[in-house]
Amino acid sequence: MYFEKIADIVRHHLALDESIKITPESSLKEMKIDSLDVVEIIMKIEDAFEIEIPDEKLHEFHNLGDVANYIKSVKES
Amino acid sequence: MQKRVAVTGLGCVTAFGTGKKILFDNLRAGKSAVSLISSFDTSDFKTKIAAEIKNFDASLYFPKNETRKMDRFTQFAAVAAKDALLDSKIDLEKLDKSRFGVVLGVGFGGISTILEQHKILLERGPRRVSPFGVPMCIPNMAAGNLSILFGAKGVCETVSTACASASHAIAAAARLIQRGNADIIICGGSEAPINPLVLAAFSSMQALSKRNAEPEKASRPFDKERDGFVLGEGSGIVILESFEHALKRNAKIYAEIAGAGSSADAYHITSPDPDAKGAESAMRLALLDAGTNVSEVDLVVAHGTGTLANDPIETKAIKAVFGEKAYKTPVVSIKSMLGHTLGAAAALEAVAAVSVMAEGVIPPTINLETPDPECDLDYVPNLARKAEVKCVMTDSFGFGGQNSVLIFKAVN
């Protein structure tokens, strides 16, 4: 459920149509998303899950699955 | 030998819609674009009217993921530039991009973005301020975005002289082409100033009309009952091109920029010099630069804001320069219809000036009902007039006492 919600945020933010698949292996870098967009997407994720992701954590995420796992670990700990 | 500068494309976004045809049709018909402001609540404001662009949607022209990163003033410029390039029939694929540039005039820039992000800062804290806050609000981003959208890799500059910005921008672009620094320049101006802060600040200066009960009658340049200007918004774009380049590709040449004159009042931050010396000097310099004199000028497209101060002082300057011919030369203010679009105004006036020459019709100054003894020229009151126009002077005067005058000539 964490991943699905993240994928929705990314899809909505970038106005991507349904033909573009977003999977846990998708990385924002590979999707060629503007670094400034990434900042806004992270803000939206933080708002949606009511958490704060420390800046240094951001560099540890390789794909959206990593983001989902991190949020799961914070919310369920 | 200086190169001649051709106008080969016209584009605009105004409260009448997008494109030069809808603009000129409405100007010719003497329609007012002024209405009650709908984009925010004006209950507490003395002025509740503007020439607002309703239902503007830049995503009809560019991908939404791009337009949402642009402030409204940049969106206007992007749509107007696309319109102008289409009109010029330039094949972007075939251009030497290093000789293709952008020079725009902008008075304010992204004030709405600043207001939105400042609200977020106060209400939600610094961590929620958008990373697009800076690239959306800085005034050079209309020009920056145009260079990116159309691949223009030559000169890319922004000129800011308040209400004269677009005129100075056109003059700067023309000089670059004259000197051979570029072949084609997208130039003009853009502004989106209709927000609570700008409305309140101009209101505090007593600069705005308060004729809220009759919005269409509010902008009345040169009329005795005028009570200030009416805010407008939009963008005007002219494609400037060296004659050489335009002729080589068989482009339609609408007109040429024959001359430009620039001066400062060195008098006051907002009030024009009552002796009109700064305005007079810019007009004389423009005529000199164009190698012409007042006998050739068929029309003056006035700055004509409808403020108490501007109109008689502009009239005085025209009389000083034109002498007896002042009374025989039509002087028109399209701000009577479009309101005052500040940094975009001179660009829309350039589009209008060139359209007048092409159409053979001078649009009227509307709402001119009660003559002001201090404004006694032929302002083409209320009704358009057929006329052969081959040479137009356009006046622009900005806060800070910064004046710019352009001379456009028809090309045989």
Boltz contact constraints between the chains, C-beta under 6 A:
constraints:
  - contact:
      token1: [A, 14]
      token2: [B, 65]
      max_distance: 6.0
  - contact:
      token1: [A, 15]
      token2: [B, 64]
      max_distance: 6.0
  - contact:
      token1: [A, 15]
      token2: [B, 65]
      max_distance: 6.0
  - contact:
      token1: [A, 36]
      token2: [B, 131]
      max_distance: 6.0
  - contact:
      token1: [A, 36]
      token2: [B, 132]
      max_distance: 6.0
  - contact:
      token1: [A, 39]
      token2: [B, 131]
      max_distance: 6.0
